Amino acid sequence: MLVACAEARLIFHFLKFLERESSMTDPLKSAPLAYQNETFLNSPDGRILRILSEYQEPLARFRREQIQDTVVFFGSARFEGKHAAKKNLTAVEKNGAGSPAAQQEINLKRAKAGLDMARYYEDARRLAHMLTKWSINIPARRRRFVVTTGGGPGIMEAANLGAHEAGGKTIGLNIALPFEQNPNPYVTPSLNFQFHYFFMRKFWFAYLAKGLVIFPGGFGTMDELFEILTLAQTDKLAKKILVVIYGSEYWNRIINFQAFVDAGTVSQEDLDLLKIVNSPDEAFEFLRDGLTKHHLGGAPKKEGEVMPEIARTRP
């Protein structure tokens, strides 16, 4: 028995020796390249590379797709077209879910409001169609004033749909959110973007924009409106950006712009940074005339100066 145990220990130690020898003679495997190391790229230390990627990758695509500048549409993601809104109201009125009386009253109020606000979906669709029909006929080497949205539902979908129906390219700058927001089907596939960082998405909204159309919306719409107005007011944009606020009936209930002036928090001239309109035709005429005046001059400002192929801001 003792001899057997001794032999077993001897064999065990011999095998361990062979294992060590083998590990010392086998070549060390190459480490992954830093830019292919997903653990690093997804770590806090890789954040700067992720941020840069959300700048450089869209820039490369915009250049490849010949996008010079954009007109951005903002508005509620919750609005539907008239057909869908009517269908929803009919379903709520039938109360197929058997909701309690109190909840049914809330549901009916929301459904009726949805049908009323559906006009803005239809107006955004029409305005985007008109703008795209005009812009695709502009004689230029690159695509001008391309309709751009956040890529989601509601007003975003309506604007992308209108541009798509007009035969133009249309951009969707989507964002990864805790709840799912899929890109609407009318975004041009090669111009369908997905961002992680809100500030990089905001950068691309502002950087290329020559026009901004604000339809009725919520917190996100307000955020984008005041960010662009602040950049324009503080002269941080090396370009004239046209800001259209669509629907005085809605916006006059939400914001009293004159109250800013009366309180002395903005000057009267600051209100010239925006234009309130109430129809697709009025909005289109303002945008067409303003974009033509400020951005379709054609000739360089100075001899030898080359007009930028992609929008720029001040240093």
Backbone hydrogen bonds, N-H to C=O, Kabsch-Sander energy under -0.5 kcal/mol:
donor,donor_aa,acceptor,acceptor_aa,energy
5,C,1,M,-2.3
6,A,2,L,-2.2
7,E,3,V,-2.3
8,A,4,A,-2.3
9,R,5,C,-2.4
10,L,6,A,-2.2
11,I,7,E,-2.5
12,F,8,A,-2.4
13,H,9,R,-2.5
14,F,10,L,-1.9
15,L,11,I,-2.3
16,K,12,F,-2.1
17,F,13,H,-2.0
18,L,14,F,-2.2
19,E,15,L,-2.1
20,R,16,K,-2.2
21,E,17,F,-2.4
22,S,18,L,-2.5
23,S,19,E,-2.2
24,M,20,R,-1.6
25,T,21,E,-1.5
26,D,22,S,-2.2
36,Q,33,L,-2.1
37,N,34,A,-1.2
38,E,36,Q,-1.1
41,L,37,N,-2.7
42,N,38,E,-2.1
43,S,40,F,-1.7
46,G,40,F,-0.5
46,G,43,S,-1.1
47,R,44,P,-1.5
49,L,46,G,-0.5
50,R,46,G,-1.7
51,I,47,R,-2.6
52,L,48,I,-2.3
53,S,49,L,-2.0
54,E,50,R,-1.5
55,Y,52,L,-1.1
56,Q,52,L,-3.3
57,E,53,S,-2.1
59,L,55,Y,-1.7
60,A,56,Q,-2.5
61,R,57,E,-1.9
62,F,58,P,-3.0
63,R,59,L,-2.2
64,R,60,A,-2.2
65,E,61,R,-2.6
66,Q,63,R,-1.1
67,I,62,F,-2.7
68,Q,66,Q,-0.6
68,Q,143,R,-2.6
69,D,143,R,-1.0
70,T,208,L,-2.3
71,V,146,V,-1.8
72,V,211,G,-2.7
73,F,148,T,-2.9
74,F,213,V,-2.9
76,S,216,P,-2.5
85,A,81,G,-2.4
86,K,82,K,-2.7
87,K,83,H,-2.1
88,N,84,A,-2.1
89,L,85,A,-2.2
90,T,86,K,-2.4
91,A,87,K,-1.9
92,V,88,N,-2.3
93,E,89,L,-2.7
94,K,90,T,-1.6
95,N,91,A,-0.8
95,N,92,V,-0.8
96,G,91,A,-1.0
98,G,95,N,-1.7
104,Q,100,P,-2.9
105,E,101,A,-2.0
106,I,102,A,-1.5
107,N,103,Q,-2.8
108,L,104,Q,-2.5
109,K,105,E,-2.0
110,R,106,I,-2.3
111,A,107,N,-2.4
112,K,108,L,-2.5
113,A,109,K,-2.1
114,G,110,R,-2.5
115,L,111,A,-1.8
116,D,112,K,-2.1
117,M,113,A,-2.6
118,A,114,G,-0.8
119,R,116,D,-1.0
120,Y,117,M,-1.6
121,Y,117,M,-0.7
122,E,118,A,-1.9
123,D,119,R,-2.2
124,A,120,Y,-2.5
125,R,121,Y,-2.1
126,R,122,E,-2.1
127,L,123,D,-2.8
128,A,124,A,-2.4
129,H,125,R,-1.8
130,M,126,R,-2.5
131,L,127,L,-2.7
132,T,128,A,-2.2
133,K,129,H,-2.5
134,W,130,M,-1.9
135,S,131,L,-2.6
136,I,132,T,-2.5
137,N,134,W,-1.0
138,I,135,S,-1.6
140,A,138,I,-1.0
143,R,66,Q,-3.6
146,V,69,D,-2.3
148,T,71,V,-2.4
149,T,171,I,-2.0
155,I,76,S,-2.8
156,M,153,P,-1.2
158,A,154,G,-2.3
159,A,155,I,-2.4
160,N,156,M,-2.4
161,L,157,E,-2.7
162,G,158,A,-2.4
163,A,159,A,-2.2
164,H,160,N,-2.4
165,E,161,L,-2.7
166,A,162,G,-1.2
167,G,164,H,-1.4
168,G,163,A,-2.1
171,I,147,V,-2.3
172,G,191,L,-2.1
173,L,149,T,-2.7
174,N,172,G,-0.9
174,N,193,F,-2.1
176,A,195,F,-2.8
177,L,175,I,-0.5
184,N,151,G,-2.7
187,V,184,N,-1.3
188,T,170,T,-2.2
191,L,188,T,-2.5
192,N,189,P,-1.3
193,F,172,G,-2.8
193,F,191,L,-0.7
195,F,174,N,-1.7
198,F,196,H,-0.5
201,R,197,Y,-1.8
202,K,198,F,-2.7
203,F,199,F,-1.9
204,W,200,M,-1.8
205,F,201,R,-1.7
206,A,202,K,-2.3
207,Y,203,F,-3.1
208,L,204,W,-0.9
210,K,70,T,-3.0
211,G,70,T,-0.9
212,L,242,L,-3.2
213,V,72,V,-3.3
214,I,212,L,-0.6
214,I,244,V,-3.6
215,F,74,F,-3.0
215,F,213,V,-0.7
222,M,218,G,-2.3
223,D,219,F,-2.5
224,E,220,G,-2.1
225,L,221,T,-2.3
226,F,222,M,-2.4
227,E,223,D,-1.8
228,I,224,E,-2.0
229,L,225,L,-2.3
230,T,226,F,-2.1
231,L,227,E,-2.1
232,A,228,I,-2.4
233,Q,229,L,-2.8
234,T,230,T,-2.3
235,D,232,A,-1.3
236,K,231,L,-2.9
237,L,231,L,-0.5
241,I,239,K,-0.6
242,L,210,K,-2.1
242,L,240,K,-0.5
243,V,241,I,-0.5
243,V,273,L,-0.6
244,V,212,L,-3.5
244,V,242,L,-0.6
245,I,243,V,-0.5
245,I,275,K,-3.0
246,Y,214,I,-3.0
246,Y,244,V,-0.6
247,G,245,I,-0.5
247,G,277,V,-3.0
251,W,247,G,-2.4
252,N,248,S,-2.7
253,R,250,Y,-1.0
254,I,250,Y,-0.9
255,I,251,W,-3.3
257,F,255,I,-0.9
259,A,256,N,-0.6
260,F,256,N,-0.7
260,F,257,F,-1.0
261,V,257,F,-1.0
262,D,258,Q,-2.7
263,A,259,A,-1.9
264,G,261,V,-1.3
265,T,260,F,-2.2
266,V,260,F,-1.0
270,D,267,S,-0.9
271,L,267,S,-0.6
271,L,268,Q,-1.1
272,D,269,E,-1.6
273,L,270,D,-1.7
274,L,271,L,-1.2
275,K,243,V,-1.9
277,V,245,I,-2.5
283,A,279,S,-2.4
284,F,280,P,-2.8
285,E,281,D,-2.4
286,F,282,E,-1.9
287,L,283,A,-2.5
288,R,284,F,-3.4
289,D,285,E,-2.4
290,G,286,F,-2.3
291,L,287,L,-3.1
292,T,288,R,-2.1
293,K,289,D,-2.4
294,H,290,G,-2.6
295,H,291,L,-2.1
296,L,292,T,-1.2
299,A,297,G,-1.0
305,E,302,K,-2.0
307,M,305,E,-0.5
311,A,68,Q,-1.4
314,R,236,K,-0.7
